[in-house]
Amino acid sequence: MKKFLLSLAVSVTAAFGAFGQTVIKANQFNLTEPATVGGYTVELKKNDGQTAPAYNAKTDAIRLYAKGTLTVSGEKITKVVVALASDAGFRYTSFTPSVGALNPAQAAGDTEITWVGDAASVTFTVGEFATMGTDGATKAGQVRFSSITVYGEGGTVTPDPTPGAPTEGPGSENEPLSVQEAIAKNNDNSINWVNGIIVGTYDDVEGTGNVFDGTAPFTTGTNIVIATSATATDYFSVQLPAGKLRDLSLVKRPALLGMEVSVCGKLIKYCGVNGMKETSDYALVGGLPEIPVDAETATLTTFIEEQPEDYTKILGNVSVTYQSPDKKYTFITDGESSIEVFAASGLANAYVNGDVLSGIAGKYSVYKQMPQMTPMTETFGAATKGAEVAPVEKSLDNVYIAEYAKVEGVDIVADGTDFNVTDGAVTRQLFDRFAIGGIKEAQGVTIIGIGAVYESKVQFFPIEIDYDSAISEISAEQQGSAVIYDLQGRKVAKAGKGVYIVNGKKVLF
């Protein structure tokens, strides 16, 4: 029987609650053997060939295949909380202990099972779904254990079985192991700092396996290989998890080749050789080299004029006018021209109006007629605080694409389920790109937003809508008792057709 392998590292907490002491708190699993912590044991097993009944009897039925069990054993268990992760869009039917049917489809990682009782052993079962189509095709998705918290009485919390790197002595940051010393530990799963020279990467070549590559341009950015010297072949492969460790990617920074680096992580076989996984930190002698770009241009305005197809660095500073909450859309200006920076996965940093960026790089692109900068995201680092950028006051027909603008005295009118903004002469689609919500019909409002275009449709993305500035109507009865002023502030006895100020608000007669 094979072990049910997941990506799990057991850690221990000493929290107390109504159910006794928390003796195991696992957020990632990596158990090839049963793990014992504080007198309690957690074991994962993979069970092949066990098929549960069909969820329904339709031809396109969802069937649950038993994939594994998780067993918690100890002297006395009072509560177990298991968090489940899944491939998004797949449905669960039932688990043991039963929590009933979990439908419709759950978002990934949004389900917990809680068992409360008094036992020495509790076993959970998790399954895998397959949608059986009429063509016989199978589409499989997984549900799996992502964390477990065990509450018990009388348990003793033991030291973390996967401690961090030494704080002093060999393997510490101040005294990292050499590549040879790390190799001599024979992948013992200990966490250490290791020092060496960056000599290349391992590429996963189909049909060949991992092949060492020591020459630019590099194609693999998820690992580096270090060695005792630039010419040594005692290769030690280092995993680069997503995040700051990818700073060391030779794809992004080929100038790293030959530089000295110390890395911290778990000593474990990787890419077929002695190596390091779960890398958590690094220290680079000499500092990070700049990411190379294909060209340079003076300002954002020249970038827009030149429309470079290759990554190009902008030498001048730019200011942020607005960034969407998901950080996918960032609008920048140099005071003369503006552009939308679109990052499909979002930029790493959050920016606010007035933030100043320098050294950014990207290439020019157009999506559905909307000019964009496709960013080299690593160049969008920390900003410096500058003066707030005020929206440019414009008439609706004069708002430029990507311009941060304010339009006053405009009307919002419904267009089916959508809305348009108009000043009577010009109409634009009021597209809620940033999901501000609450858009409604109104007259004479003030809107701050961004000019845009989609295919042949000119749009305005609202950021703020001032409904307090809206024009309202006043009845004939109300007119008689109201104090009315024209737009020049002069009191009038009787209003004709037009817009006047009544009780501090604009009113349409």
N, C-alpha and C positions, 0 to 999 in steps of 0.2 A: 504494500500500500504506500503510495507516494505521499509525501508531506505537502500540505496546502501552503504554498509559499506566497506570502504577501510582503509588502514593503514595510515592516513594523519594527521599531526600536523601543524596547520596554524601558520606561522610566518610572520612578517611584515618587509619590507625594505622601505627605503626612497630614492630610486634611481630616478634620473630624466633623461629623454631622449627626443627624438623628439616627442614622443606621449604623453608627460605629465608625471605625477607622478605615480610610481609603488606603488599601495596601498595594494596589496595582493601578497605574494610570498609563495606558499605552496609547500613543498617538500614531505610531507607525509600527508595523509588525515586520519582523525579519527572523522568524523562528524556524530553524531547521530541526530543533529538538525542543521538547517541552521546557518552558521557562519557569523557574521557581523563584518567587519573590516574597519575602516575608512569610513563608510557610504556605503560600498559595501557588498553585501550578496552573499555567495556561498552556493548552496544547491545541494546535491546529492540524487537522487531517483533511486530505483530499479523498473524496469518495467517488470513484468513477462508476459509471454504469447504472446508477440509481435514478429512476425516472418517476416523478410524481404524476398523479392523474392530470389529465388535460384540464385547463382552466375553463374551457367551454367546449361545446361539441361542434362548433362551426368548422367549415373546411379550413378557414384561415385561423386556426386555433392558436392560442398562446399556451405553451407548455412549459412547465417548470422542471428543470433538471437539477437534481441535488448535486451540489458541487463540493460542499465541505462542511465540517463541523468545528465548533470552537467549544472546548470543555474547560471549565474552571473548577478546580478541586481544592479543598482545604478542610480544616477542622470544623469551621462554622462560617457559612456564607449567609448574609442577610439581604444583600441587594447587589445586583449586577446591572450596569447600564452599558449597552452595546450600541455603538453608532455604526450605521451602514452607509457605504458609498455605492453608487451605481453608475453605469453608463446612462447619461441623460436620455430620457424618453422611453426607457424600459419599465415595465410594470412588475410589481411584486405580487405574489398571491398570498402565501402564508409562510410562517416560520415556526420553529419550535424553540423555546416556548411560544405559544400562539399569541399573536397580536391582531389576528383577524386579517381580512383582505385589505391590502393597501393599494387602492386604485383611486383615481386614474394614475397615469405615469408620474413617478416622483422625480423631482429634480435631483441631480447628483448630490449624494451626501446629505440629504435632508431628513433622514429617518433614524429614529432611535428606538431600541427595544429595551424596556426596563422590566427586570424580574425582581420580585420581592418575595422573600420567604425565609425558610430556615433549612439549610441543606448543606451537605458536605461536597456535593458535586452538582453542577448545572451545565447542561449541554445545549448549545444553540446550533441550528442548522441554517445554512444560507444556500441559495440556489442561483441558477443561471437560466435566463429566458431564451427561448428561440421562437420566432414567428414562423410557422410552417405555411408557406404559400401554396397555391394550387399548382404551381409549376414544380413543386418539390424543393424549392430553394429554402435555405435556412438562414435567418438573420439572427445572430446570437449577440446578446449583451450580458454583462455581468453585474451581479450585486455581490458585495464583499464586505468583510469586517474592516472598519477603518480605525476604531479605537474601542477600548474596553476599560471600564472603571469598576473595581470590585470593592464592596464594603463588607467587612466582617468583624468579628469580635475575637480578641486574643491574638491577632496577627502581630508579627514583629516586622517593622520596616527595615529592610536590609539595604546596604549601599547600592547605588545605581550600578547595574551590571555593565553599563557602557559609559564609563567615566570620561570626562573631557581630557584634553591634553595635559601633561604635567605642567605645573606652574613654575617649576625650576628644575635644573638638571637636564640630562639628555632627553630630547624629545620636546622640550619647552620652546617657546618662541625665542628666548634669548640663547638657547643652546640646541638648535634643530639637529636632527639626525642627518648624516650624510646619506646619499643615495645607497651606498654600500651597506651602511648600518641599517637602513630601512629594509633593504632586501634581505638582510640576515635575520630579520624578525619573522620572515616566512609567512607574511600575510596573516598575522595573528589577531586581526580585528581590533588592535589597540589604536588609540587616537594619539597622533604625534604630529609635531612640526618636522618637515623634511626640507632640506636645502639642496638645490642643484642648479644646473644650467639648462635653459630651455633649448631643446635640440629639434623639436618637430611635433608631429601628431601621429596618431594611428587612424587610418582610414578603413572603414568597413567596406571592403571591395567584394562585390557579389561573386560567389564561387571561389573566392580566395581566402576570405576571412580578414582579420586585421593586418594591415600592411603599413609599415613605418613609412612616413613621408617627412623628409627633412629639407624640402626645397619649396620656396615660394613660387607661384601663388598657392596658398593652402585652401583646402575645400572642407575641412572638418573643424568646427568651432566649439565642439563639446568636450574636447580633451586636449591636453598638451603632454608631451613626453619630456621628462628631465633626465639628466645624466650627470656623472661626476664632472665631466668637462665637455667642451663643445665637440670634441672628436671621440669621446668615449661611447661605447655601445652597451653600457650597463643600463638599458632603458627602463625607466620607471614611469608608468602611465598615470596621469592625474585627471580625474573627472572634473569637469567644469559645470556645476549645476547652474540653472538659470539664475540671473541676478548679477551681483557685482563680480562673481568669479569669472563671468564671461568677458570681463575686462581683459583677461589673459588670452582671449581667442586670437590665434595667429591669422585667422581669416580677416579679422578687423585690424589687427596690428602686427603685420609681418615683421616689423622692426623689433619685436620681442625676441626673435630668434637670436640666441647667443647671450641673452641677459640672465642674470642671477636672480633666483626667486626662492622664497620659502613658502611652503603651503602647509595647511593644517587640515587633517582629515583622518579617516579610518584606513588603516593598512589592510588592503584586501586585493585579491587578484582582479585585474581590470584590463580589458583588451587583450587577454591571453597572457599577460606578463605580470610580474610584481607591480603593485600600484596602490592607488589611493582612490576611495570613493567617499561620498558624503563630504566632500571638501567644503570647509566652512569659512576659511579666511586665507589671506595671502599677504606677503610683504615682498615688495619688488625693489631690488637695489637699483637706484638711479631714477625711479619714478616711471609712470606710464608714458610711453611715447604717444604722440598724437596719432589719431586715426588718419591715414592718408586719404586725400580726396583727389579727384581728377583735375580740378581747376579751381580758380579763385575768381571772385568778382567783387567790385568795390562796395556796392550797396544792394539793398533789397530791390530798389528801383531798377538797377542794371540787371539783376537776376531776372526780374519779370520781363525786361526788354529782350534779354538774350535767350530766354527760355532754354536753359541747358538741359540736355538729355542725360548727362552724366552728373554724378554727385559733385557739387560745387560749393565751396566755402564762401560765405559772405563775410567780408572783412569788417564792414561797418556794423554798428549796434542796431538792434531792432527792439521795439517795445511791444509788449503784449496788450491787446485791447480787450480780448475776451477768450476764455477757454471753457468748453463745455464740461459739465460735471464728470463725464466719463473719460475726459482728457483725449478724446479722439479728434476733436476739432479745436484747434488753437489759431487765433487770428492775430497777425503781427503787422506792424507798420514801421516805416522809417521816417514817417512824417509827410512823405510825398506819395508813397504807394503802399498798398496793403495786399495781403494774400492769405488764403486759408492753408494751414498746415494740417494735413490729414494723416493720422497714424492709426491704422486699422485696429491695432491692439492697445491704443492709447499711449501717450508719452509717459515716461516714468515719473516725471515731476509735475506737480500741480502749480499752475501760474495764476496770478491775478492781474487785473488791470494796472498798468504802470510798471510791471516787472520788465527789466532790461536784460536781454540775452546778447551774448557776444560769441563769435566763433561758430555759429550754427552752420550746418551744411545740409544740402538736399538737392533734389533734382526737380525740374519743372514737369508737371503733368496736367492733363485736362480730363475731368470726369463729367460727362454729360454737359459739356460746354463750360463747366465751372473750373477756372484755373486753380491749381493747387501746387503746394510744395510737398513732395514725398520726402519726409525727413530722414536723415541719417540720425536715428534717435539718440545714439550715444553722444552726439554733439549738443543735445538739448539738456544741458546740465543745470546747476543751480543758477538762479537769477539774482541780480542785484536790484534793489528797490529804486525806482525812478519816480518821476512826477506822474501823477495820474493822467491818463489820456482822456480828455473830454470828447464825447461824441460830437461829430461834425453836424451842425444844424443844416439840413438840406430840405429841398422840396422833393417829393416822392419820385419825380421823374429824373432827378439828378443824383441819386445815390449810386455810387460806384460799386462794382463787385468786390466783396470782402471788406468794404468800408464800414467802419463803426460809426453809425449815424443816428441822428434824432430827427423825426418828422413830427410836426405838430398840426393839430386841427384836421386830422384825417378820420375817415369813417371805417369801421370794421363791419363788414357785411357777410352774412352766411352764404356759402356756395355748396349746397348739399351738406355733407358732413365736414367740409373744409371751410376756410374763411379767406376772404380777400381784404386788402386794405386799399382805400381809394381816397383821392382828394377831389373827386368830381370829374377831373380831366384824365387822370392816369390811374390805372388799377394794377395792383401787384398781388400775387398769391402770398398770403401771410402764413408761411409754413413753420409749424412749431418744431423746428429742428432740435431745440434744446429742451423740449418737454417741460416748458414752464407751466402749461395747463391753464385752465380757467378762462380761456379765450371766449369772448362773447361779443354779440353785436353791440355797437355803440357809435355815437357821433362825436366828432371833434376831439378825439383822444390824442394823447402824445405817446409815441412809441420810440423806444431806443432799441436798435437792433443792428443786424448785419445784412448788407446787400448780397444777393446771390442769384444764381441762374441754374435751372435744371432743364437740359435740352433747350427748347425754344421758349420756356416759361421763365419769366423774370420773377424773382421771389424776394421776400424780406423776412429774415429770421428774427422774430422778436426776442428780446432779452428782458425788457421791462415794458409794461403797458400801464400808463397813468389814466385810470378810469375817472379819477377825481377831476380831471380836466375836461371830461366829456360834456358835450352840449346836451342839455335836456330841454324838453318842451314845457311850456307854461300855459295853463288854461286861461280863458278870458276872465274868469272870476278872480284868478290869482293876479292877473295883470293890474287890476284896479287897485289892489292894496300894496303892490310891490314898488320898491324904489329901484328905478331902472337907469343904467348908465350906458352910453355907447362905448365903443372900444377905445375911444380917446379919453374916457373918464368923465365925460360931460353928462350931467343929469338931464334926462329927457322926460317930458310929461307923458308922451304916448309913443310906443315903439311901432315902427313900421316893419316891413319884412327885413330880416337879416339877423345878425348875431349881436346880442347885448349882454351886459353884466347884470345879473339879478341876484341879490343876496350873496355876492362874492363868486357866483358861478356863471359860466357862459351859457346862454339860453338862446335857442333858435325860435324866432317868431315867424 
